[in-house]
Amino acid sequence: MLVDDQPLLRAGFRALMKAVPDLEVVGEAGDGDQAVQLAGQTRPDVVLMDVQMPRSDGLQATARITADPALTGTRVIVLTTFELDEYVFGALKAGASGFLLKDIEPEALIDAVRLVHEGQALLAPQVTGRLIQAYVGAQTAPSPVVPAGPKVVEGLDSLTQRERDILGLVAAGMSNKEIAQELVLSPLTVKTHVSRVLGKLGARDRAQLVVIAYEGGLVGRG
C-alpha cells in the first residue's frame, strides 16, 4: 500500500511495483487517516508511508496500524527526505520496520519491500546503530512528535542469558549467520532464539528489537 500526499510520487511507486511480477499495489492513500482506514480494509503486507502529510501524519498512522491486532502481519516502511530526520526516530518507536530515503534506487526499493515482508531489518547495521543511539540519547528531551510506545523493556527480565546475548548481537546489526558464528551455534538455533525473544518482548521484528536493546541498556549508547 502506498501512502503519500504527492500523487506524482505515488504514481511513480505504483508504476515501479506493477513492473514486478510478485508485487501488487492494493491501495493508495494521501494522508494518515486514509492510510489507517485503507489498511484495515486491504490488510497489506507492506505499507510505504510518507511522514509529513495533511491531517494525520505518517507517525500517527504508523502507530495506529502497528497497534491494530488485525494488522499484525502488516509491516510499515517510512519514507523520508532526510537521513537524520527526527521523525525517523519516532517512526521506529511507533513500530515501523525501518525507513527509506525518497531518492532510493528502484531496485533497492523492491529489495527493501521484500526484506521487510520476510520480517528482516531494513536498515544497514551501521545506520541502524547510529540512528537508534541518536534516538535513545534524545529521550532526555520531550518530543511531541514521538507517540508513546509499548512498555516492553520490562520483558527483558524474562530472557535467558543466551537470549540476552543474542538480543545484543541483533542490536549490533548482526545477521543470524553472523550471530551463529560468534556464539558457535547453528543458524537454525539462532533463528529459534530470535523468535523466542520476539515473542517474549512482544516485538514485531528485528528493528523493534534494536530499539528495545538500546533502551534496556544491552548495547552501549556512546
C-alpha positions as CSV (number, residue, x, y, z in Angstrom):
1,M,0.0,0.0,0.0
2,L,1.3,3.5,-1.0
3,V,0.8,6.5,1.4
4,D,1.9,9.9,0.2
5,D,0.3,13.2,-0.3
6,Q,2.0,13.7,-3.6
7,P,0.1,12.0,-6.4
8,L,3.0,12.1,-8.8
9,L,5.3,10.3,-6.3
10,R,2.6,7.7,-5.7
11,A,2.3,7.2,-9.5
12,G,6.0,6.6,-9.7
13,F,6.0,4.0,-7.0
14,R,2.9,2.4,-8.5
15,A,4.4,2.1,-11.9
16,L,7.6,0.5,-10.4
17,M,5.6,-2.1,-8.4
18,K,3.4,-3.0,-11.4
19,A,6.5,-3.9,-13.3
20,V,7.4,-6.6,-10.7
21,P,5.5,-9.9,-11.0
22,D,5.5,-10.8,-7.3
23,L,4.4,-7.3,-6.1
24,E,0.9,-5.8,-6.2
25,V,-0.4,-2.3,-5.1
26,V,-3.6,-3.0,-3.2
27,G,-4.3,0.7,-2.4
28,E,-3.2,4.3,-2.2
29,A,-3.8,7.0,0.4
30,G,-3.0,10.7,0.6
31,D,-2.9,11.2,4.4
32,G,-2.6,9.2,7.6
33,D,-6.3,8.9,8.3
34,Q,-7.0,7.4,4.9
35,A,-4.0,5.1,5.3
36,V,-5.3,3.6,8.6
37,Q,-8.8,3.1,7.1
38,L,-7.4,1.6,3.9
39,A,-5.0,-0.7,5.7
40,G,-7.9,-2.1,7.7
41,Q,-9.8,-2.8,4.5
42,T,-7.0,-4.2,2.4
43,R,-4.6,-5.7,5.1
44,P,-1.4,-5.1,3.0
45,D,1.8,-7.0,3.7
46,V,3.9,-3.8,3.5
47,V,3.0,-0.1,3.7
48,L,5.3,2.6,2.2
49,M,4.5,5.5,4.5
50,D,5.3,9.2,3.9
51,V,6.0,11.2,7.1
52,Q,4.7,14.7,6.6
53,M,1.2,14.8,5.3
54,P,-2.0,16.8,6.0
55,R,-4.5,15.7,8.7
56,S,-2.9,12.7,10.4
57,D,0.8,12.4,9.6
58,G,2.8,9.3,8.9
59,L,4.0,8.8,12.5
60,Q,0.4,8.8,13.9
61,A,-0.7,6.5,11.1
62,T,2.2,4.1,11.7
63,A,1.5,3.8,15.4
64,R,-2.2,3.1,14.8
65,I,-1.5,0.5,12.1
66,T,1.1,-1.4,14.2
67,A,-1.1,-1.3,17.2
68,D,-4.1,-2.8,15.4
69,P,-4.4,-6.6,16.3
70,A,-6.0,-7.2,12.9
71,L,-2.9,-5.9,11.2
72,T,-0.2,-7.9,12.9
73,G,1.1,-9.1,9.5
74,T,1.5,-5.6,8.1
75,R,4.9,-4.0,8.1
76,V,5.5,-0.3,7.7
77,I,8.4,1.3,5.9
78,V,8.6,5.0,6.5
79,L,9.8,7.3,3.6
80,T,11.7,10.4,4.5
81,T,13.7,13.1,2.7
82,F,16.5,13.5,5.2
83,E,18.6,10.6,6.6
84,L,18.7,12.1,10.2
85,D,15.2,13.5,10.2
86,E,13.9,13.3,13.8
87,Y,10.7,11.8,12.5
88,V,12.6,8.7,11.6
89,F,13.3,8.0,15.3
90,G,9.7,8.5,16.1
91,A,8.7,6.1,13.3
92,L,10.9,3.3,14.7
93,K,9.4,3.9,18.1
94,A,5.9,3.8,16.6
95,G,6.6,0.3,15.2
96,A,7.9,0.9,11.7
97,S,10.2,-1.8,10.4
98,G,12.7,0.8,9.1
99,F,12.9,3.7,6.7
100,L,14.0,4.6,3.2
101,L,15.2,7.9,1.6
102,K,12.9,9.1,-1.2
103,D,15.8,9.1,-3.6
104,I,16.4,5.4,-3.2
105,E,17.2,3.4,-6.4
106,P,14.3,1.5,-7.8
107,E,15.9,-1.9,-7.4
108,A,16.8,-1.1,-3.7
109,L,13.2,-0.2,-3.0
110,I,11.9,-3.5,-4.4
111,D,14.5,-5.4,-2.3
112,A,13.5,-3.4,0.8
113,V,9.9,-4.3,0.4
114,R,10.7,-8.0,0.1
115,L,13.1,-7.9,3.0
116,V,10.6,-6.3,5.3
117,H,7.9,-8.7,4.2
118,E,10.2,-11.5,5.3
119,G,10.5,-9.9,8.7
120,Q,14.1,-8.8,8.3
121,A,15.5,-5.5,9.5
122,L,15.5,-2.9,6.7
123,L,18.4,-0.7,7.7
124,A,22.1,-1.4,7.2
125,P,23.7,-2.4,10.5
126,Q,25.9,0.7,10.8
127,V,23.0,3.0,10.0
128,T,20.6,1.2,12.4
129,G,23.1,1.5,15.3
130,R,23.8,5.2,14.6
131,L,20.1,6.2,14.3
132,I,19.0,4.3,17.4
133,Q,21.9,5.6,19.5
134,A,20.8,9.2,18.5
135,Y,17.2,8.4,19.2
136,V,17.9,6.9,22.7
137,G,20.1,9.9,23.5
138,A,17.4,12.3,22.5
139,Q,14.9,10.8,25.0
140,T,16.2,13.1,27.8
141,A,14.2,15.9,26.0
142,P,10.5,15.7,25.4
143,S,9.4,15.2,21.8
144,P,5.8,15.9,20.8
145,V,6.1,14.0,17.5
146,V,7.0,10.7,19.1
147,P,4.0,8.6,20.1
148,A,4.2,6.6,23.3
149,G,5.5,3.1,22.6
150,P,4.6,-0.2,24.2
151,K,6.3,-0.7,27.6
152,V,8.3,-3.8,26.6
153,V,11.6,-3.1,28.3
154,E,10.4,-4.8,31.5
155,G,10.2,-8.0,29.5
156,L,14.0,-8.2,29.4
157,D,13.8,-9.9,32.8
158,S,12.1,-12.9,31.2
159,L,15.0,-13.5,28.8
160,T,17.6,-16.2,29.5
161,Q,21.3,-15.1,29.4
162,R,21.7,-16.7,26.0
163,E,18.6,-14.8,24.7
164,R,20.0,-11.5,26.1
165,D,23.3,-12.2,24.4
166,I,21.6,-12.8,21.1
167,L,19.4,-9.7,21.5
168,G,22.6,-7.6,22.0
169,L,24.1,-9.0,18.8
170,V,20.9,-8.4,16.9
171,A,21.0,-4.8,18.1
172,A,24.6,-4.6,16.9
173,G,23.4,-5.3,13.4
174,M,24.5,-8.9,13.0
175,S,22.6,-11.4,10.8
176,N,21.6,-14.8,12.1
177,K,24.5,-16.4,10.3
178,E,27.0,-13.9,11.9
179,I,25.4,-14.5,15.3
180,A,25.8,-18.2,14.9
181,Q,29.5,-17.9,14.1
182,E,30.0,-15.5,17.0
183,L,28.3,-17.8,19.5
184,V,29.3,-21.1,17.9
185,L,25.7,-22.1,17.3
186,S,23.8,-23.4,14.2
187,P,21.8,-20.7,12.2
188,L,18.6,-22.6,12.9
189,T,19.3,-22.4,16.7
190,V,19.8,-18.7,16.4
191,K,16.7,-18.3,14.4
192,T,14.8,-20.2,17.2
193,H,16.2,-17.9,19.9
194,V,15.4,-14.8,17.9
195,S,11.8,-16.0,17.5
196,R,11.6,-16.6,21.3
197,V,13.0,-13.1,22.0
198,L,10.5,-11.5,19.7
199,G,7.6,-13.4,21.4
200,K,8.8,-12.6,25.0
201,L,9.2,-8.9,24.2
202,G,6.2,-8.5,22.1
203,A,8.3,-7.1,19.3
204,R,7.1,-7.1,15.7
205,D,10.5,-7.5,14.0
206,R,14.3,-7.1,14.4
207,A,14.1,-3.3,14.0
208,Q,12.0,-3.1,17.2
209,L,14.4,-5.4,19.0
210,V,17.1,-2.8,18.3
211,V,15.1,-0.1,20.0
212,I,14.4,-2.4,23.0
213,A,18.0,-3.4,23.3
214,Y,19.3,0.2,23.4
215,E,16.6,1.3,25.8
216,G,17.3,-1.7,28.0
217,G,21.0,-0.9,28.2
218,L,22.1,-4.1,26.5
219,V,24.1,-2.1,23.9
220,G,26.5,0.8,24.5
221,R,25.0,4.2,23.8
222,G,28.1,6.2,23.2
